[in-house]
Amino acid sequence: MITLFRSRIAPLCLALAATLATPARALEEVPFVTTPDNVTLEMLRIAGVGPQDHVIDLGSGDGRIVIVAAQRFGASGLGVEIVPDLVRQSRENARKAGVAERTQFREEDIFKTDLSGASVVTMYLLPDVNLALRPRLLALKPGTRIVSHDWDMGDWKPDQTTVLPVPDKKVGLEKTSKVHLWIVPAQVHGLWCGAGMLQGTQFDVKQSFQGFTATMTRGDRVREYAGRIEGDTLHSLPGARTQMQLRLQGDQLVLAQADGALGLLKGAALARANGERCGD
C-alpha cells in the first residue's frame, strides 16, 4: 500500500538562498508553502516518470517528491535542500517508506548541484530563481523533462500546463495550482552544411527555445521551414506544405523523414559549419 506524505513542505527559504546568489536580488522573508498530494502526483505524471528515470528535486523540503517518485513510479532520485533539519527528515522519511536505497538527500546550494544525471528535474521555487536556473536547464541533455509547480520560466514557454484544484491553498487568491512541463530542446541554432548525398546543401536554423525557422538552400532552390524541437528531433509544423524531420545525432543533423524528392535522401546528414559559410 502506498501512503503519500500529507504535509510536504516546499521550503521557499531555499529560494531565498538561491535568489541571494543572483545579482541584486534580496528577499526579506520567504514563507514555507505546503504542496498537496494531487500536485505532487501530477508533477510526476506529466513528466512521464518511470523506473528508468532519475529525478532531481530542487528545494526538496521533506523529500516527498523524490520519495513518491521512487515508491509510486519506481524511479531513483536526489533531493537538494539547504535546510539541514529537512534533509535529515527526508532521509528518515525515505527509510520509513522503504526507498532509502533508491534515494539520496543532500544539503547543498541548488546552483552548485550537478544536474547532468537527471532525466527529470522538479522545482517549486520562485520566478526569479527559475530564470536564474534556466541557462543550466537548457544546457541539459535534449529530452530532459523539467517540471515546475506554479512558476514559469519567462519567455521559455512550457510544452504543457495543467491546472489542478487546491481548495486549501494558502498562497494567492486562486484555489488552484499550475503544473508546467518543459522538454529540453537540442541546441541547433546556426548554419549546417551537407555532405555525401546532401553535398552543397546549406541549412540555416534560427532557434528560439523549442521553436525554429530554417532556410534550406540547394543550388538555386530555397525552401523555408518552421517547426518545433522535441528533444533531439526537429519537426515541421503540422499542416506545413513540406514536412521534414531531422534528428540530432552527435555532431550531425540526420534527415529522418521528408516529403518529395528530399525523402529519397533519408539518412543523409548535415554538420555544423566551422565558419559563416559552408566550405569556409
N, C-alpha and C positions, 0 to 999 in steps of 0.2 A: 504494500500500500504506500502511495506516495503522499507525503504531507508537505504542504508549502508553508514557509515561514510567514507568519501573519503580520509581521511588522518590520519588513525590510527597510532599513534606514539608508537613504542615499545621502551621505554626508556632504552637503554642499560647502562645508568648510574646506574640503579638498579643492573645490572650485576656487575658493578664496586663495588658497596657497598657489594654485596654478596661475590664477589671474595676476597675482602679485609678481609672478615671474615674467610677465609680459610687460612691455614698456608702458609707462604712465597709467597703470591700472591699479586701483586700490578699492577695496570694499571694506566698510567698517564692521558690517555684521552680516553673516550668512546663516540662515536657519537650516535645521535638519528638515528633510521632507520625506514622508513615507511614500513608498511605491506599492500600489495594490497588486494582488496576485494576478489579476487578469492582464495588467500591463506587462508584468514580467513574462508571462507566458506568451503574450503577443510579440514581445521583442524577440523571443527565441523562435517563435513560429514564423514570423515574417522573414527572418534570416535563413529559414530552412535548416536549422541546426540539427545535426545528426552525429552518429558515432565517429565519423571521420573528422569532425571539426575540433579546433582548439579555439576556445572563446577567451578573449581578454576583456575584462570589465574594468573600465577606468572610473575610479571612485566607487569601489565595490561595497562600501558600508559593512553590513554584517555578512556579506558573502552570498546573498540569496541568489542572484542571477547565475553565478558560477556553479553553485550547488544544485540548483534546479536544472541547469544545462547538463550536468553530469548525471543527476538522479533520474530525470524525466526523459532526456534525449540521448544519453549515452556518450556525451562529449567529454573532452578534457578541458581544463580551464585554469586561468590565472586571474586572481583579483588583486588590483593595485589600489592601495588605500594609504592615506597619510596619518590616520589616527591609530596609534598603537593598540588601544583597547579594542577597537573594532576589528583589527587584524587578528588579535587573539580570539575574539568572539567568533570570527569567521572560521578559524581553524577548528574550534570546538564544535561549531555547527556542522562542519563538513564531516568531522569524526562521528557525530551522532547520526548523521544522515547516511553513513556508510560509504562516502565517496572521497575520503581523505587521500586515497592513492591516486585519484584522477584529478585532484585539485591542488592548487597552491595559492597562498595568500602572502602578499609582500608589502611591507611598509616602504613606500617609495614615492617620489615625485613623478607624476604621470608624464612629465616632459622628458624624463630620463629613462622611461621604460622602453625596452626593445620590443617593438610591435611586429617584427618581421615574421615571427612564428604563428601569428594569428590568422585564422581563416574568417573569424568573426570578431569585431570589436563592438562592445556595447558601452553606452555612456548615458549618464544623467547629470550633466554639468550645466554650465551657464553659456549663453550665446557667445560672449567674448572668448571664453575658454575653447569652445568648439572651433571658432575661427582661428585661434592660435594653434590648435592641433591640426587644422585642415591640411597644411602642406605635408605633414608627416603621413597623414592618412592617404592622401592622393599618391604618395610615393610607394605605398604598399603594393604587393603583387596584384596584378589585374584579376578581378573576380572576388577579391576580399570583400566581405559584406560589413557595412558599418550601420549600426542601429543607434538612434538617439531617442530618448524619451523627451517629448515636448519641444526641445530646442532644435532649430535647423542649423544650416551652415551657409547662410547668406545666399550668394548667387549660385552656389553649387546646389541646384535643386534636387530634392530626393527623387529616386526612381519610383518610390511607392510610399504612401502615407495612409495609415488607418487611424480612425478616431474611436475611442472607447469611452463608455460611460463610467464616471468615477463619482458617484453621489456624495462621498465623504471627503472629497478633495479639499485640502486646507489652503492651497496656494492658488491665487487668482479667483476670478469671479465665475469662470466656466467650470462646470462639474464634469469635465471630460479631459482625457489625455490624448495626445497625439504620439504616434509611434512612426518615426521616419526611417526609411531604408535607403541606403546608397550602395551601389555596387561599384567598386573602384575600377575606373576605366584604364585601359592601356594608354600610355603616353605616346601618341603617334604624330603630334604636330610637326610639320616640316615637309621637306622635299624628299621623295623616294624615287629611286631610279631602277628601271627594269633591267633584267639580264636574261640570257637564254631566249626563250620564246617571247619575252617582253622587252627584248633589246630595243633601245630607242624610245621607250615609254617613260614619261615623267608623270608622277602622281604627287600633286602639291596639296597637302592637307592643312586646313585651318581648324583647330580643335578648341572647343570651349567645354571643359569638363566632359560629360558623356555625349555631347553633340559635336558634329563635324560637318564641314563642307569641304569638297575636294574638286580639283580640276585635273583630269587625265588628258595628257597630250601625247598623241602617237602620230608622228609625221605632221600632216596638216589637219588632222582630226582632233577636235577638242570636245570633251564631254564633261558636264558638270554633275556632281553628285552631292547629295545631302543625306545625312542619316544619323544613327546613334551608335555608340560604342558600348557593347555589353561585355564587360570583362576584357578578354583579348580579341574580340571579334567586332569588326565594323560592318554594320548592316545599312543598306539603303533604306530610306523611309518607305513604309507601306504605301502602295499606290504610285510610287515613282515610275516614270516611263522606262527607266533602265534599272534593273535590280542587280545588285552586286554584293558579294560578301567576301571580305578579306580577313585573314586571321594572323595575328602577330605570333610568330614562332621564332624565338631567339631574337636575332637582329634583322629579321626579314618579315615583310608582309606577304603572305601567301594567298593567291587567289583561290578561294574555296568554292565559289559559285558565281555565275554571271549569266546574263541573258545574251542571246545572239552569238555573233562571231567570237566575242570575248570569252564565252563559255567554253570554247574549244581549247582555251589556254589554261584550263583548270590545273592547279598545281604549280603554275609559274609564280615567280617571286620577284619582289622589289626590295632593294636595300636602301637604307638611309643614305642620303647624299653626303659626301665629305665637304662640299662647298655650296655655293649659292646656285650652282647649275649641275646637272648630271654631266659627268665627264671631266669635271674640274679635278 
